[in-house]
């Protein structure tokens, strides 16, 4: 049986199915092995179905339980039927599961990246709501090789070329990818060995998508001995460098950067001068992701332009990237959010907690009978700040940049700003004493990257 961790085996063995013993060796993290309830994402393709089958047997052997999440992206007319077919297969395997459906308008641009974000949001929301700490995903060696090539084409830095991690964390849920060293063909053979069909995604052959075009390039590279194995090994080598950079970056952030609970940061550029450029890039990426809320780093060419602009700005300058505004004030860089997204309407009967903008954890209490308006969670904005200081003029003296005040999460009703926790602001309602009602927007907390 081929050990995917030993890539020196001959190519004929690549066609062998994955055994239970082999899969057990692929799940290496001891903390993950100690858990007894696992979740897995499944689309119906060969990769995810094979992972479900392998996890099902693994959990049975270890006395654990498995729950599968089928995501209906609603991108094609056949989406609902495909989700039902996958549900039938999992029922025959006696795997508990749920179908998560994407709601809203059709996705017209950035289809694959938008669908990926929707997929993770639906699955992570479900995991958090149902207290699952581990979500298994079926990315494999071919995916890792494609990701490496895609990021190479886009000019990614060391961080980007390290590609996908075997274990990462988003919003408190571990994302586990045990198959990154396993070729896709072996996953197909695993299903063939048990007589199980799978669904072929037509988008995998759609030339509009870069991944499809890269697959053709990859086949040409294979003839020149640039195999998926070599590409994934390169990604692993960059992964080692990424870990070293991250340790240095975290040490620098902890000692040299001031991060404020309102969701902004201040950095003394003098502290950056002795550092190598690759570490400066990593620090800036960390701060852009932390303040802007995007789950992925900016493209390397965009980051390079930002660094060039900052270095050329003598005293002052203002630049935008990754939902962030980076303002240079003398020797300091100020990072705060750039708000362009639409407001979020919330229903207090359904949502008591929400992660807003992927930045703040907001909690609400629905115990006010005298408030019947539909409530809106949105940035405070210029008009909102004006309303707040009109009622509480002393807030003008707060030592906060004006741009930060405008981006604070605020609760609005039909009459304007109702509550702003960061300002300890709670507006009177219907001319009643403020003690007659309890605060609805009970708390807000700025999330660190490892909590998102």
Beta strands, then each sheet from edge to edge (+ up, - down):
strand 1: 37-42
strand 2: 65-72
strand 3: 96-101
strand 4: 134-136
strand 5: 167-170
strand 6: 173-176
strand 7: 257-260
strand 8: 264-268
strand 9: 316-321
strand 10: 324-329
strand 11: 332-337
strand 12: 344-345
strand 13: 353-356
strand 14: 360-364
strand 15: 376-379
strand 16: 409-413
strand 17: 416-420
strand 18: 425-426
strand 19: 441-446
sheet 1: 3+ 2+ 1+ 4+ 6+ 5-
sheet 2: 7+ 8- 11+ 10- 9+
sheet 3: 12+ 15- 16+ 17- 18+
sheet 4: 13+ 14- 19+
end
